[in-house]
Amino acid sequence: MISVVMASRNEVVNLLMTVLSAVEALKFTEDWEIVVVDNSDSDVYPAVQEILAGQMKFGRLRLFHEKDPSLAFCIQKAHDEARGGYLFFTDSHCLIGSDAISSCFNFMEQNKQKPIGMVHCAIQWAHRSEQTRKTHMSLSEDAPLGTWAGAEPVSSPRRISWKGMPYMMR
């Protein structure tokens, strides 16, 4: 099973776009779930529940509310609640490319004998903020949504200092 996990705080519209991009990216397999751990303010959380209700009714998306405002705590909770042998983490305001999860999954399946701790995955920020442009200079403004411009495979492990980098692990 593949579990897409995400921590969310005070995201409503962007969270739904991220969830829908995950659903689309998971169409290559039948065995998947999405786990969202939300620590929104008490006046925002009902909107999060409402906007995800359509996806939750199918039983593939599970939503947990956590009052601790720590993003690290929410990420750990999402990992703890995930049922899958493969975990794909992304921020709640990112779009997942249509082949990002399947590409990572296929790579891991082809390299089962090798330890894999983190894989850079093709994503794009839904909000296209100035901070995003500064963080990822290779992101082309004319790149189609859900694609990554200029990404290259890494042959040896590297530290990723920015907390929002999507990853997949088994």
Salt bridges, closest charged atoms under 4 A:
GLU11 OE2 - HIS93 ND1 3.87
GLU24 OE1 - LYS27 NZ 3.09
GLU33 OE1 - ARG62 NH2 2.92
ASP41 OD1 - ARG9 NH2 2.66
GLU81 OE1 - ARG62 NH1 3.93
GLU81 OE2 - LYS77 NZ 3.27
ASP91 OD2 - HIS93 NE2 3.77
GLU109 OE1 - LYS112 NZ 3.47
GLU130 OE1 - ARG133 NH2 3.24
GLU141 OE1 - ARG128 NH1 3.16
GLU141 OE2 - ARG133 NH1 3.59
